[in-house]
Amino acid sequence: MEEGHRTILRKFEHIEHCLKRNVEAHVSNGFEDIFLIHSSLPEIDKDEVDLSVEFLGRKFDYPIMITGMTGGTRKGEIAWKINRTLAQAAEELNIPFGVGSQRAMIENPETWESYYVRDVAPNVFLVGNLGAPQFGKNAKRRYGIREVLYAIEKIEADAIAIHMNPLQESVQPEGDTTFSGVLEALAEIKANIDYPVIAKETGAGVSREVAVKLESIGIDAIDISGLGGTSWSGVEYYRAKDEFGKMLALRFWDWGIKTAISLAEVRYWTSLPIIASGGMRDGITMAKALALGATLVGVALPVLKPAAKGDVEGVKKVIIGYAEEIKNAMFLVGAKTIEDLRRVPIVIVGFVREWLEQRINLNEFLSSRF
């Protein structure tokens, strides 16, 4: 089977397993160790709470992003339906939306329509997506500025995410682990295109060391995508063809940095906008992430099922539900705006505190998150 067709098949399998199996991490994302302090006198009216936020030069109505999931099937097929449904919902809610990896589109140009959503979402802030291994100096077909611009301009995107997925690639049967030279390639891309570049993990979190390197080359934002949500090692477990492959993926199912920990590290060590994704399943958790310093929270799996049915209203219902929970949490801590939320008291306990005490000046962080 040709490489391009294997990529398309892989997209089908990824969607199928995410829809039909439990592919989430067996461990939490760490936010159970983060506590917002209830205020009996919030001194605001709930109706005053404003959830709007600015990100990469655009203002959005809610601090929520639908992050990249899929693409690469043909017009009328599942990925095409999912992306159009998600994009239309994001357009109507005025929140950002990202497509999944566009590698399939580069290998099979006829699949480009599964990523194209401008006809249903002309104004949505759209983020394209390419994988870091394809920029490695030892990649079979090394991508460069030409492929990046093609991925952006073909679908009329506003920004590009470069997804870093060494865990998934390392356990995937046909995985691509050519990560040598990726940072240098990202620096060249950032220096030569006029679009924002987002560095995106895929479920294993971003450490302070990586975040500092990314900031040093001018990356515009980081999607930390920490441990505690969808496990792509878990997805690959179901795709494995033999017992060795299954055991390898099973061993690394819960590998990574918990989302809460990754967020605190990246916030402390950089000044970059942060998308906090990885196990965001309720508005209270999202409020905690925003209080820790995230600009946006990212969701994917929770909106996949309604999107696969073409249910725009179902996707919107999920997002609006989260937004209402964030708003309620903000009211209960006396925060009118997201900026105010970053100033409210926080208590960190347990494993998350133990980790962070070894990695950041925790007291300084708690007093200067804003």
Secondary structure, DSSP 8 states (H G I E B T S, - for coil): --HHHHHHHHHHHHHHHHHHS--B-SS--SGGGEEE---S---S-GGG----EEETTEEESSSEEE------S-TTSHHHHHHHHHHHHHHHHT--EE----HHHHH-GGGGGGT--TTT-TTS-EEEEEEGGGGSTT-SS---HHHHHHHHHHTT-SEEEEEE-HHHHHHSTT-----TTHHHHHHHHHHH-SS-EEEEESSS---HHHHHHHHHTT--EEE---BTSB-HHHHHHHH-SSHHHHHHHHHTTT-S-BHHHHHHHHHHH----EEEESS--SHHHHHHHHHHT-SEEEE-HHHHHHHHTT-HHHHHHHHHHHHHHHHHHHHHHT-SSHHHHTTS-EEE-HHHHHHHHHHS-HHHHHH---
